[in-house]
Amino acid sequence: CSTTTGTFQNLTDADSTKQQERHYYLLSELQALAKDLPSSFQQRLSYNTLGDLALALIDGTVYEIVQGLLDIQHLTEKNLYSQRQKLHCEHQALKQDIARKHKEALLSCKSHNLALLKSNQQAEQEALEIRVREEQRMMDKKIVSEIDQKVTDQQNTLEKAGVPGFYITANPQELTMQMNLLELILKLQQKESQSGFL
């Protein structure tokens, strides 16, 4: 029984050494990659923060989480872009339709009704322009709201995954810091993937 315990202890020590080596490797890679960030953010990235980030990256789970979040973000952006394009096409069709109707009405209009017709058409054209602007404004507001929600979801997910520096915030400086941390994670993931580690 003591031999089994000794073998288990050797395996645990080997795993521990392997994890320690991986931690040092990730930390040195993160330090090297951090040098490419603007100096204002380099100053905020302490050795402890990079060390904690390296620990969070050891088993590769955070890479998978980040990739999943990116995939969701890209799908959301693509969907929102499609919705905005669809609205734009609907507006273009409405404008073409009203222009065609106005042209037909002008061609068949008696001269004594022309001033009234032009006045009505002008009012109709202005009403359409107001409607188009309002619908575009509402769409843009919806897009911003959905993107903000995705950012909050991402912050929440990464915080729950134990990734240092991530928590729910709308502070622009903190958001930029989180974007820089994500950039480090993605660059390191790409490097490891190219080297065949992942």
Phi, psi and omega in degrees: 000323181293331178293318179298316179298318179296318179296316179299319179297319178297319179296317180297317178297319179296316178298317182296317179295317180299317179294321180296317178298317180296320179299313179298319179299310181298319180298314181293324177295317179297319178298318180295316180292326181296336181294341179277348181282159176304145185301328179299328179274330176301320181296328181277344180271093181287163176302320180296318179298314179295323178296317178294322178295317178300319178299317181295335184268351188311310187270358176087353182298319182297324177301315181296318180297312181299317180297318177299317179295320178295318179300315179297317180298315180296319177297318179298313180298318180296317180296315180295320178298317179298318179299318181293320178296319180298315178298317179300316179295320178298318180295318179299318180296318178298317180295318179294321181295314181293323179296319180295314180297319180296319181296315179298317181296320180296322181293327183261005184278138174286147186300327181287345178260358187301315182298316180295316179299314180297321179296315178296319180294321178298316180296318179296318179297315180295319179298320178294317179300318179296316180299315181299312179300317182294316179295323177293319179298316179295320179296315180297321178297318179297317180299311180300317180297316180293321179293318176302319180295321178297319179299314179299317178299317180296315179301315181297314180298314182291326176295315180295331179281355177082023179277119183298145178091353182252127174198165182286121180205154174245003180295120184304321179295318180291323178297319178295320178299315179296323178295321177294320177296318178298320179298318178299314181300314182294319179295319180292320178299316180297317180297316180292324180293318178292327181279355177087009179287320183266000000 
